[in-house]
Amino acid sequence: GTVENGGTGSVRGGRIDAQAAIVNHQGFMSADAPGTGSGGEIVLRASQRAVLGVESVTTADAYRNSDGEGGSGNGGRIVVHGDAQALVRGSLSARSGDVAGNGGSIETSGAPLDVQAQVDAGADKGRAGTWLAQGANVVVANAGSIGVTGAPSVAGPIVSAASVEAALDSGTHVRIVPDGIG
């Protein structure tokens, strides 16, 4: 089957779990938590193809209360996995609160894996979170250097250099691991 999201899915610090042969996320998904709560978990797992579109927004952040008090929770967890293919665009965020807390974790994996997204698991006051990019023969390169354009198509396994640089700039640890290794 297919799971499609072109709208909004939101839970406060909870869990969103979408598993199917094809997962197509083109909208907004949030498992954010206010105040002292930690971000929740979003799992998008496809036995064939996982696609996050250019306009997709996926967040599992800790953030300020509605009364303006700063957030102090840990960032949550986001997993995007496609057994046969994972195309990841848009933005993924698992940030800590702005007053305290540690960054969360983001995992993008697939065979092949193609990531040209904004990834942020940083922390303003705590320990940085981690982005794990795992796929067969993954290459870090400028998107145009191997024929991959802004359209979601795979010309080879790639994690864009711009995505890695932006993640590092946000205070996120980045781990790029070929399949079969750690």
C-alpha positions in Angstrom: 0.0 0.0 0.0 0.8 3.7 0.0 0.8 6.3 2.7 0.4 9.9 1.4 0.6 13.1 3.4 -0.1 16.4 1.6 -1.6 18.2 4.6 -0.9 18.5 8.3 -0.2 15.7 10.9 0.5 16.8 14.4 0.9 15.3 17.9 2.3 17.1 21.0 5.4 15.1 22.0 3.8 11.9 20.8 4.5 9.5 17.9 3.6 9.5 14.2 4.3 6.2 12.5 3.7 5.7 8.8 4.7 2.4 7.4 3.8 1.1 3.9 5.4 0.0 0.6 5.5 3.6 -0.5 5.5 6.6 1.9 5.1 10.0 0.2 5.3 13.0 2.6 4.7 16.3 0.9 3.2 18.3 3.8 3.8 19.1 7.5 4.3 16.5 10.3 5.0 17.6 13.8 5.7 15.7 17.1 6.9 18.9 18.9 6.6 19.4 22.6 6.3 22.6 24.5 8.0 23.7 27.7 9.9 21.0 29.6 8.6 18.2 27.3 10.9 16.5 24.9 10.2 16.2 21.2 8.3 13.1 20.1 9.0 10.6 17.4 8.2 10.5 13.7 8.9 7.2 11.8 8.4 7.1 8.0 9.4 3.6 6.9 8.8 2.2 3.4 9.4 -1.3 2.2 10.0 0.2 -1.3 10.2 4.0 -1.6 10.2 6.8 0.9 9.8 10.3 -0.5 9.9 13.6 1.4 9.1 16.4 -1.0 10.8 19.8 -1.4 8.1 21.6 0.6 7.8 18.9 3.3 8.4 19.9 6.9 9.1 17.3 9.6 9.7 18.4 13.2 10.2 16.7 16.6 11.4 19.8 18.5 11.2 21.0 22.1 10.0 24.6 22.0 8.6 27.6 24.0 5.4 27.4 25.9 2.5 29.4 24.6 3.0 31.7 27.5 6.5 32.5 26.2 8.5 30.5 28.7 11.6 29.0 27.1 11.6 25.3 26.2 14.0 23.0 28.1 13.3 19.6 26.7 15.4 17.4 24.5 14.9 17.1 20.7 13.0 14.1 19.5 13.6 11.4 16.9 12.9 11.3 13.2 13.5 8.2 11.0 13.1 8.2 7.2 13.8 4.8 5.7 13.2 3.3 2.2 14.3 -0.3 1.6 14.5 0.3 -2.2 14.9 4.0 -2.3 14.8 7.1 0.0 14.6 10.6 -1.5 14.7 13.3 1.2 14.0 16.9 0.5 12.4 19.7 2.6 13.4 20.1 6.2 13.8 17.8 9.2 14.3 19.2 12.7 14.8 17.6 16.1 16.1 20.6 18.1 16.3 21.0 21.8 14.5 23.7 23.7 16.1 27.2 23.6 16.8 27.3 27.4 18.1 23.7 28.0 18.0 20.2 26.6 20.0 18.1 24.1 19.5 17.8 20.4 17.6 14.9 19.1 18.4 12.3 16.4 17.6 12.1 12.7 18.2 9.0 10.6 17.9 9.0 6.8 18.6 5.6 5.2 17.9 3.8 2.0 19.4 1.9 -0.9 20.0 4.2 -2.7 19.8 7.3 -0.4 19.4 10.8 -1.9 19.3 13.6 0.6 19.1 17.3 -0.4 17.4 18.6 2.7 17.8 20.9 5.6 18.6 18.7 8.6 18.9 20.2 12.2 19.3 18.2 15.4 21.1 21.1 17.2 20.9 22.4 20.8 21.3 26.0 21.9 22.4 25.1 25.5 22.9 21.3 25.6 24.7 18.6 23.7 24.3 18.5 19.9 22.1 15.8 18.4 23.0 13.5 15.5 22.1 13.0 11.9 22.8 9.5 10.6 22.8 9.2 6.8 23.1 5.5 5.8 23.0 4.0 2.4 24.8 1.8 -0.1 27.9 3.6 -1.6 26.8 7.0 -0.3 28.8 10.0 -1.7 28.9 13.5 -0.3 28.9 15.9 -3.3 27.4 19.0 -4.7 24.0 17.9 -6.1 24.8 19.2 -9.6 28.1 17.4 -9.7 26.6 14.0 -10.4 23.5 15.0 -12.4 21.0 15.3 -9.5 18.7 18.3 -9.8 16.2 19.8 -7.4 13.6 17.4 -8.7 13.3 14.2 -6.6 15.1 11.7 -8.9 18.1 9.5 -8.1 21.2 9.6 -10.3 23.2 7.8 -7.6 23.5 7.6 -3.8 24.2 11.1 -2.6 24.1 13.3 0.5 24.4 16.8 -0.7 27.4 18.8 0.6 25.1 21.7 1.2 22.9 19.6 3.5 26.0 18.4 5.5 27.4 21.9 5.8 24.0 23.3 7.0 23.6 20.5 9.5 27.1 21.1 10.9 26.4 24.9 11.0 23.3 24.2 13.1 25.4 22.3 15.7 24.4 18.8 14.5 26.8 15.9 14.6 26.8 14.2 11.2 27.5 10.5 10.6 27.6 9.2 7.1 27.8 5.4 7.0 27.7 3.0 4.1 25.3 0.0 4.5 26.8 -2.8 6.5 29.0 -0.6 8.6 28.1 0.6 12.1 
